């Protein structure tokens, strides 16, 4: 698989169909596989915060979720026509999931979880949701109260093929770091906003804004108080590190 490096983060060059095929293959590995849909914030956090970078080392594959990353990769010769956006991949994958695979939802509110199961079961009668948890996850990756033990016991007993994690950054990464070695089977997909977007709890940016790399602007307009400081900090730092690397001759490069 072809990979490129952007701000010290190795990104897998792929598309929706190839990633879906890979996921179906990773299920059969004798270990769990963790994948993350990476935007500019996550890339910059890995560069700026050593502790977060260490947490992210647990992931097997990182996918370019944001259009600015696609532009960086294409400048280096990746030849991508689109990003691999977490909400879109989750929707496409669950709408076409073969009958033999099982899915576990981890994150979001109880209403969100119920909506996801209802929506995707109606769209794809073959999809099998075998369990889930919809409650609080701490910054340390621990679930609330007795759920920490109960969820891991359930995952161990059910051995779901796909574990969809939607706690948001950085909680979902902390959960994966803490628990991946305990999960012996399946693919862990940390998808954050994909839960709320696909459940209809929050509106996603229209396609024309997504294609122009303006998803962040749409979401900022929807939740300015919560997302404004985050976008100001991490978007600015992303541009700073990108410019500095460029001046030092460390532009995005192909690795494999």
Buried (B, 14 or more C-beta within 10 A) or exposed (E): EBBBBBBEBBBBBBBBEEBBEBBBEBBEEEEBBBBBBBBBBBBBBBBBEEEBBEBBEBBBBBBBBBBBBBBBBBEBEBEBEEBBBBBBBBBBBBBEBEEEBBBBBBBBBEEBBBBBBEBBBEEBEEBBBBBBBBBEBEEEBBBEEEBBEEBBEBBEEBEBBBBBBBBBBBBBBBBBBBBBEEBEBBBBBBBBBBBBBBBEBBEBBEEEBBEEBBBBEBBBEEEEEEBEEBBEBBBEBBEEBBEEBEEEEBBBEEEE
